[in-house]
Amino acid sequence: MATKPKTTRTDASVAEFLGTVSDPQRGADAEEVCELMREVTGLEPAMWGTSIVGFGEYRYRYASGQEADWPAVALSPRKQALTLYISDDYDRHAELMARLGPHTTGKSCLYIKRLSDIDTGVLRTLIKDGFDHLNGRTVTAGPD
């Protein structure tokens, strides 16, 4: 029997969650990126689990056949960095990533320390492309 994913969409308040961010700068950056994502997607944000603010949705099918829903684009104001989930492949955005400003990436995460150091026009383009690429789709993982 398949296990239920830990991170699912909830009815929790996004505004209340963002109001709990203890670092004032990280909280302000998260609110600004949330508004940017709202503008770009045309959607209202929703909480996913206890700490992810997401917009839209796509289905992820693991190589094992198990499936889970995930927001098309999302953010999370983590302690170490503002974490953005805006692409399933940052390599295809090499030119934009080079112009973004100081950041690091993980497999599907973009980590930003301070939004003021980032080119928000480039970030807007990355968000739009990620949303357009993933929203409403099913993505199947290949074997790792």
Order of alpha helices (4+ residues) and beta strands (2+ residues): alpha-alpha-beta-beta-beta-beta-beta-beta-alpha-beta-beta-alpha-beta
